[in-house]
Amino acid sequence: MRVYFIAAEERPWDYAPRRRNELSGRPFGEDEKVFVERRQGRIGSTYVKSLYRGYTDASFSRPAPRAAEERANGMLGPTIRAEVGDKIKVVFRNRTRIPQSVHAHGVFYDKHSEGTPYADGTRGRDKADDVVAPGRSHTYVWEVPERAGPGRGDLSSVLWMYHGHVDEAADTESNLMHSINGYVYGNGPLFEVRRRERVRWHTFSMGTEVDLHTPHWHGNVVTTGMGMRSDVTALLPGQMMSADMQPDAAGVWLFHCHVNDHITAGMQARYAVR
C-alpha cells in the first residue's frame, strides 16, 4: 500500500515570476505583454489557482518535500509512483472555497474512488468521492492491475495522470494560459539532464480544442514506446505520452510546442544537457 496525503489549496501562482522573456533574454515585448500584463479583460501573470500539494501525514500540517528532480514540475501536483500489484491510497482534503475531487486514469477503482459526479446509479459511500465539499476530506483507493503497467511495445514505465473532475471545463478555460508546468516564456526552472544519461520524459495535455500540442526537443531525439525516433511528438487534450532520450548534444536547448499561437503565448521552456 502506497499512501499519499494531498490537499487542494488556493494559492497565487505566477506564470512569469522572472518578469521577462527568458528565451530572448529581454523584457517582454508588446505582443507578449498581452499574456502577462494586467489589463482590460486579462488577469495578468498571477492567478489564484487551485493547486494540489503533498503533505507528510493526515494532519496536513507539514508539506512533503519535493524531490530535486521534480523542481521543474511547477504547478503540477505530487508525483504518485506505484508498481503493478500495489494499492494506492490518497487521503485528500479540500482547503479551497469550491468543490473538488481527484480522478485518476488507468488504475482500477470502485465507484467510491472514481472522483467524478454523474448519474451512475450510486448513493451513500459510493457517491462521497464525486464531490468533496470545501473543508471536507475523502480517501481514494486505487489498485494497480497489470493493465495499468507497460504493455507490449511500451517503455518500461508509463504515465497515468490524475486531475480534478467536478467541473473540468471551468478548471481549464478561464483566461487560458499556454504554459509548460505553469510557466511561460522560459520562466520556470531548467529541466536538467546529463549527456548519455538515460532520460524518460512523461508528457500530457489538458484543455480545450485549441490545446493540441506538438512538443519539440531541440538538439536531441526521443524514442517512443513503439520504437519510433523523432524530436517532435503530438498530444491531444487528455492524452499522455512517454518518450526516452539519451542525449548526445551538450548545451542549453529549446523545448517548446510547435503550434504558432502557443509559441506566441509563451509555451516555451529550456532543458540543459550537462
N, C-alpha and C positions, 0 to 999 in steps of 0.2 A: 504494500500500500504506500503510495506516494502522496503526501499531504501538503497542500498549499493553502495559504491564507491570503486572500485577495480582497481589497476594498475598492469600490468605485468612489472617487473623490473629485470634488470641483476644485480645480487649480488653474491659475493663469498660465497659459502656455504661449511662449514667444516663438514664432516660426523663424524669426530673423534676429537672434539675440546679438549678433555682431554688428548689426546696423549698417551693413554694406554688402555688396556683391563679392563674395569670396572667390568666385570663379574668375572675375575680371580683375579683382584687386582694387576696385574703385568704388566710390559712393554710388548709391542707387541712382540710376537714370530715371527720366520722367516716365518711360514705359514700365519700369519696374516698380516705381512708387505706387502705381495703381493697385498693386497687390499687397504692399507692405506699409502704406501710409494711411492713417486715418483720414477719411474724407466722406463726402456725401455718399451714402449707400455702401460704404466699406468700413469694416471694423478696424482695419489696420493689421499689424502683425501679431498682436497679442489678443488671444481669445480666452474666455473662461471655458475650459474644457472638462468633460467628464473622463477622467483617466483611471485606468486600473493600476493599482500599486500593491506590491507584495509586502507582507508583514511576517514576523518570525513566529507568532503564535496567535491563539484565539483572542487574546486581549487587544490586539490591533494597536498596541502602544509602541512597538519598536519596528521601524521599517526594515525589511530584509535588504541586506546589502546587494547591490547589483554587480555582477562579475565584471572584471575589466574588459573582457571581450564583448560585453553587451553594452558598453558605454555609448555606442553609436545607435542603440535601439530607440533612443529619444522617447517619444510619446507612447511607444508600444508597451503593452502590459508585460508582466513577468513571463519569462520563458518557462514552459512546463515541459519536463522531459520524462519519458517513460519508455519501457520496452514491452514487446508482445508478452502477454501473460500478467502484466501488472494491473493494479487498480489505481485510479487517481481520485483523490478526494479534494475538492475545492471548497473551503469554508469561505463563503462570500458575504461581505457586508456592504450595504448601500449607504454611503455617507453623503449622497447628493440630495438635491431637492426634487428629483424626478424619478419615476420608476426605472428599474434596471434589471438586467438578467445576464446570465452567461450561457452562451450556446457554443458548443464545441463541434467541429467537423470530424468525421472519420471514425471516432471512437464509438463503442457500444454504450447505450444508456437506456434506462427505463423512462417511463413518462414523467417520473418525479425529478428527472435531471436533464430534460430537454432544453429548458430555458427559453421557450417561445410561446406566446399566447395566441391560441386559435381554437376553434370549436372542434376539439378532438374527443369529446365524449367523456372526459375525465372529470374528477371532482376531488375535493379534500386534499390529501397529501400529494396526489398526482397533479394538482393544479398549482401548488405552492411555489413551484420552480418557475412558473411562467412569468410572473411579475414580482420582483422584490421591492416592496414599498420603501420609501425613504426611512432610514433608521432601523430597518429590519435586516435579518440575515437569512441565508439559506445554504444548505450543504449539498453540493452536486457530487455525484459519484459516477465515474465513467470507467468502463473496462476497456482494456487494450487487446482486442482479439487479433488473430492472425491477419485478418483483412485490413487492420489499421497499420500493419507494418509494410515494409517494402514488398512489392510484387515482383513477378518475373520481369527482368529487364530494368528494374528500378535501381537507384543508388542504394547504398547500404543503410541509409536513414532517410526518412521522408518528413515533410511538414504537413501538419494539420492546424488550421488557425482556429481561434475562438474569438467571440465578439458579443456585444450586446445585441439582443434581438427583440426588444419591446417595441421600438419604433425605428427600425434600421434606416429607413429613408430620411427621417428627420435628423438622425445622428450624423449623416454624411452630406447633406446637401446645403445647409445654410452657409453663405459666404465661403463656398467651396475653395479650398486651397490645394494646389497640386504640389505635394511635398514628398520627400523621402524620409520616412520615420519622423515626420513632423518638422522638418527643416526645409527651407527654400534657399536657393542661390548659394549652396555650399556652406550654410551657416552651422551645420552640425559637425560633430567630431569626425575625423577621418576614419574610414574603415582601414585597418592596418593588417597587413599580412607579410609573409616573408617569401623571398624568391625560392622557388622549387618546393615550397611548403604545400601540403595537400589541403585545399581550402574548399569548403562547401558553402554555397550561397543559397539561402532559403528566401524566396520572394513570393509575395502575394499582393493582391489588389482588392480594394473595396470602393464602392461608389456608384456613380450613375453611368449612363450610356457614353458619356464623354471620358470615362475613366478606363479606356482601353490603352494599355501601356506597352511600350517596347523597350525594356531595359537594355542598355548598351554599355558594355565594358570596353573602354579604350585600352589598347596596349597588350591585352591578353585575351585568351579564348576560354570558353567554358564547354563542358560536356554534359548533356542532359541524360536522364535515365535511359533513353532509347539509343544512346551512343552517338548522337549527332553532335558535331563540333560547330560552334558558332560564337560570335561575340555579341549577338543580339537575340533576345527571345521575346515571346509575346505573352501578355496577361490580360484576360478579360476580367470584369468585376466579379469577385468571389473566387477567382482561380488561384491555385497555388502551384509553384514550380520550384524544384531544387536543381541546382547545377553545380558541377565540380570544376575547380580551376587548379592548375598547377602553374602559377605564374613564372614566366621566364624573363620578363622585361621589368627591370627595377625602375622606380621613379614614382611620381605622383600622377595619377591618371584620372581622367574624367569618367564618371558613372552617371548616366542620365537616361531619361525617357526620350525616344526619338520622335514623338508626336510634336509638331511645331508649336501648337498652343501651350503645351506643357513645358517646353523649353523656355518659351517666353515668360511663363508664370513662375519659373524658378525650380522646376523639378530636376535639379541637377545637384550632384554631390561629387566627392572625390574619394579615391581609395589609394593607399600608399603601399607600394611593394618595396620593402626594405632590403 
